[in-house]
Amino acid sequence: MGKRQEKVKRVVLDTNVLVSALLFKGKLTRLVELWQKRKIIPVISKETFAELTTVLHYSKFSLSNGEIRSLIEHEILPYFEVIEVVRTVKGVCRDPGDDKFISCALSASVDCIVSGDKDFCDLGQYRTVRIISASDFLRKLD
């Protein structure tokens, strides 16, 4: 018998997880390897992408426009599935800014949202979408 074919997980990565994976050396860097090897397929919407680009422009990261463009062109666009939000939710999360991630996840029927925000992770699940911490997500993949 051959190896069992594992289903590729489609996930929404919260901006804090995505920025950490892209910019900092640490355990979340493994996410970059996972999407490059097509072990996971990160899903992004126009709304979640807008938040990512806004955050990448924060002065604390000291990224030039060219560096941001390079990250987007080489690490995001080739690997991420861009979806159109067709199921919008409002008022689900304590932080209204997190609702766009649930809308993205529901619209794309992903396996889960991966977040580094304890408040968001405490929600646990909304309808069919699980919300889990990055460390729990990586542990489950091992």
TIZAVO-661988 format. One line per field, with one value per residue: residue in three letters; x, y, z of N, C-alpha, C in turn. Coordinates in steps of 0.1 Angstrom, whole numbers. Last residue first. Layout:
BEGIN
code = ALA; ...
nc1 = X; ...
nc2 = Y; ...
nc3 = Z; ...
cac1 = X; ...
cac2 = Y; ...
cac3 = Z; ...
cc1 = X; ...
cc2 = Y; ...
cc3 = Z; ...
# end
This chain:
BEGIN
code = ASP; LEU; LYS; ARG; LEU; PHE; ASP; SER; ALA; SER; ILE; ILE; ARG; VAL; THR; ARG; TYR; GLN; GLY; LEU; ASP; CYS; PHE; ASP; LYS; ASP; GLY; SER; VAL; ILE; CYS; ASP; VAL; SER; ALA; SER; LEU; ALA; CYS; SER; ILE; PHE; LYS; ASP; ASP; GLY; PRO; ASP; ARG; CYS; VAL; GLY; LYS; VAL; THR; ARG; VAL; VAL; GLU; ILE; VAL; GLU; PHE; TYR; PRO; LEU; ILE; GLU; HIS; GLU; ILE; LEU; SER; ARG; ILE; GLU; GLY; ASN; SER; LEU; SER; PHE; LYS; SER; TYR; HIS; LEU; VAL; THR; THR; LEU; GLU; ALA; PHE; THR; GLU; LYS; SER; ILE; VAL; PRO; ILE; ILE; LYS; ARG; LYS; GLN; TRP; LEU; GLU; VAL; LEU; ARG; THR; LEU; LYS; GLY; LYS; PHE; LEU; LEU; ALA; SER; VAL; LEU; VAL; ASN; THR; ASP; LEU; VAL; VAL; ARG; LYS; VAL; LYS; GLU; GLN; ARG; LYS; GLY; MET
nc1 = 18; -6; -10; 10; 0; -24; -13; 1; -20; -53; -83; -116; -136; -167; -194; -201; -171; -151; -134; -131; -104; -92; -96; -81; -55; -43; -32; -50; -65; -95; -101; -109; -132; -152; -151; -169; -159; -134; -143; -158; -137; -123; -140; -142; -121; -130; -145; -138; -156; -174; -199; -206; -212; -203; -210; -203; -186; -156; -136; -101; -71; -48; -13; 11; 18; 11; 31; 58; 62; 45; 47; 75; 78; 63; 79; 103; 94; 87; 105; 99; 98; 80; 71; 55; 34; 30; 18; -8; -18; -17; -35; -59; -62; -66; -91; -105; -101; -89; -72; -59; -33; -31; -4; 14; 29; 53; 46; 31; 52; 70; 54; 51; 76; 76; 67; 90; 112; 119; 95; 79; 61; 50; 40; 20; 3; -6; -19; -39; -48; -53; -75; -68; -70; -49; -50; -51; -28; -29; -9; 15; 4; 8
nc2 = 183; 197; 203; 223; 244; 250; 257; 280; 297; 288; 288; 284; 268; 272; 269; 290; 296; 289; 304; 327; 327; 338; 365; 367; 361; 360; 347; 322; 307; 292; 263; 253; 273; 285; 311; 324; 319; 333; 360; 364; 361; 384; 404; 405; 418; 444; 443; 423; 403; 391; 396; 420; 405; 388; 379; 360; 365; 377; 360; 351; 338; 317; 321; 319; 341; 363; 360; 361; 377; 400; 407; 411; 432; 453; 457; 465; 489; 505; 491; 487; 491; 484; 507; 519; 498; 484; 461; 470; 474; 448; 436; 449; 440; 413; 413; 424; 405; 376; 345; 314; 291; 259; 237; 225; 237; 247; 273; 267; 257; 279; 296; 283; 285; 309; 305; 302; 326; 356; 377; 381; 360; 353; 378; 383; 361; 367; 391; 385; 350; 330; 305; 275; 243; 215; 187; 155; 130; 97; 74; 55; 22; -12
nc3 = 122; 121; 147; 151; 136; 151; 175; 167; 158; 170; 151; 144; 119; 104; 103; 128; 142; 170; 189; 203; 210; 187; 193; 216; 207; 175; 156; 136; 109; 102; 82; 57; 38; 20; 11; 28; 53; 51; 47; 71; 89; 82; 88; 116; 127; 132; 155; 181; 187; 158; 146; 132; 101; 71; 37; 13; -8; -18; -39; -34; -43; -28; -30; -45; -60; -41; -19; -26; -48; -47; -19; -17; -36; -24; -1; -14; -26; -4; 25; 59; 87; 106; 117; 98; 78; 55; 63; 69; 43; 33; 50; 44; 17; 21; 32; 10; -11; 6; 5; 17; 14; 14; 23; 7; -12; -6; 2; 25; 41; 42; 57; 81; 93; 105; 131; 146; 130; 118; 102; 79; 74; 98; 107; 87; 93; 119; 115; 97; 96; 69; 61; 41; 30; 30; 10; 24; 17; 8; 23; 4; -7; 0
cac1 = 30; 0; -19; 10; 13; -24; -22; 8; -10; -40; -73; -106; -128; -152; -185; -207; -183; -158; -133; -144; -114; -92; -102; -95; -62; -51; -24; -48; -53; -88; -100; -108; -119; -154; -142; -171; -172; -134; -135; -165; -148; -116; -136; -153; -119; -120; -152; -131; -155; -162; -196; -209; -210; -208; -205; -210; -200; -165; -145; -115; -78; -60; -25; 7; 19; 3; 16; 53; 69; 47; 34; 68; 85; 59; 65; 103; 99; 76; 104; 99; 109; 86; 79; 69; 37; 35; 32; 1; -17; -8; -21; -54; -60; -53; -80; -106; -97; -99; -72; -70; -39; -34; -16; 8; 15; 53; 54; 24; 40; 74; 58; 39; 72; 82; 57; 82; 106; 124; 103; 90; 68; 55; 50; 32; 9; 1; -7; -28; -50; -43; -73; -69; -73; -58; -44; -59; -33; -29; -22; 12; 12; 0
cac2 = 175; 193; 194; 210; 237; 246; 245; 269; 292; 295; 282; 295; 267; 276; 257; 281; 303; 285; 289; 325; 323; 323; 359; 371; 352; 369; 348; 335; 306; 305; 270; 244; 269; 272; 302; 325; 313; 319; 353; 365; 351; 371; 402; 399; 404; 442; 442; 432; 415; 392; 383; 418; 417; 388; 389; 358; 364; 375; 371; 348; 351; 317; 323; 308; 328; 361; 360; 352; 365; 393; 404; 402; 419; 448; 452; 453; 478; 501; 501; 481; 497; 473; 499; 523; 504; 498; 460; 467; 485; 459; 431; 450; 455; 418; 409; 431; 419; 384; 359; 321; 303; 269; 245; 217; 234; 233; 271; 272; 249; 266; 300; 285; 272; 308; 307; 290; 319; 342; 373; 391; 367; 343; 371; 392; 362; 354; 390; 393; 363; 334; 319; 282; 257; 224; 200; 166; 140; 111; 80; 65; 35; 0
cac3 = 124; 108; 141; 159; 132; 136; 174; 173; 148; 171; 159; 145; 132; 104; 99; 118; 138; 158; 186; 196; 220; 189; 181; 217; 217; 184; 167; 142; 118; 103; 94; 68; 42; 26; 5; 13; 49; 54; 37; 58; 89; 81; 74; 108; 125; 121; 142; 173; 196; 166; 151; 146; 108; 84; 47; 25; -11; -6; -38; -35; -41; -36; -23; -37; -66; -54; -18; -15; -47; -60; -25; -8; -38; -37; 0; -6; -34; -13; 13; 45; 79; 99; 126; 99; 91; 54; 58; 80; 53; 27; 50; 57; 20; 14; 41; 23; -13; -1; 9; 10; 21; 4; 26; 18; -15; -10; -10; 13; 38; 36; 43; 72; 87; 92; 120; 143; 142; 119; 114; 83; 63; 90; 115; 89; 80; 116; 125; 93; 101; 79; 61; 54; 26; 38; 12; 18; 26; 2; 23; 14; -8; 0
cc1 = 25; 12; -14; 2; 14; -12; -23; 0; -2; -30; -60; -96; -118; -146; -170; -198; -189; -169; -139; -145; -128; -102; -103; -102; -77; -59; -31; -39; -50; -77; -94; -108; -120; -140; -144; -163; -173; -147; -135; -157; -155; -126; -129; -149; -130; -117; -143; -137; -148; -163; -185; -207; -214; -204; -211; -204; -209; -179; -154; -124; -93; -68; -37; -7; 13; 6; 10; 38; 64; 53; 36; 55; 78; 65; 60; 89; 99; 81; 92; 97; 110; 97; 85; 77; 52; 37; 38; 16; -7; -7; -13; -39; -54; -51; -66; -94; -96; -94; -83; -70; -49; -40; -18; -4; 9; 39; 55; 33; 33; 62; 63; 43; 60; 79; 63; 72; 98; 119; 107; 99; 80; 65; 57; 43; 21; 9; 1; -16; -38; -46; -63; -69; -75; -58; -54; -52; -40; -35; -21; -2; 8; 9
cc2 = 160; 183; 189; 200; 224; 238; 240; 256; 280; 289; 290; 290; 279; 276; 260; 270; 295; 294; 285; 310; 321; 319; 344; 365; 355; 360; 357; 335; 320; 303; 284; 251; 259; 266; 287; 315; 313; 312; 338; 358; 352; 359; 389; 396; 398; 427; 441; 432; 426; 404; 384; 405; 414; 401; 387; 367; 362; 376; 368; 361; 348; 330; 323; 309; 317; 347; 356; 351; 355; 380; 396; 397; 408; 434; 446; 448; 465; 489; 496; 492; 491; 478; 487; 514; 508; 505; 474; 466; 482; 471; 442; 446; 457; 432; 413; 426; 427; 398; 366; 336; 310; 280; 255; 223; 224; 228; 257; 271; 254; 258; 287; 288; 273; 295; 308; 292; 307; 336; 359; 386; 374; 349; 361; 385; 372; 355; 377; 392; 372; 348; 322; 297; 264; 238; 209; 179; 151; 120; 94; 71; 44; 12
cc3 = 127; 110; 127; 152; 139; 132; 160; 173; 154; 161; 160; 155; 132; 118; 100; 115; 126; 155; 173; 192; 214; 200; 183; 205; 217; 194; 178; 153; 123; 113; 92; 81; 54; 30; 10; 6; 34; 50; 39; 47; 76; 81; 72; 94; 117; 118; 131; 159; 189; 175; 161; 152; 123; 91; 60; 35; 1; -10; -26; -34; -43; -33; -33; -31; -58; -60; -31; -14; -37; -58; -38; -15; -29; -40; -13; -4; -26; -22; 5; 35; 65; 89; 119; 108; 92; 67; 57; 75; 64; 36; 44; 57; 34; 17; 34; 32; 1; -3; 0; 15; 12; 12; 15; 24; -5; -13; -15; 0; 26; 32; 36; 58; 78; 85; 106; 132; 137; 132; 113; 94; 68; 79; 106; 96; 81; 103; 122; 102; 98; 83; 72; 51; 39; 32; 20; 21; 18; 12; 18; 12; 4; 0
# end
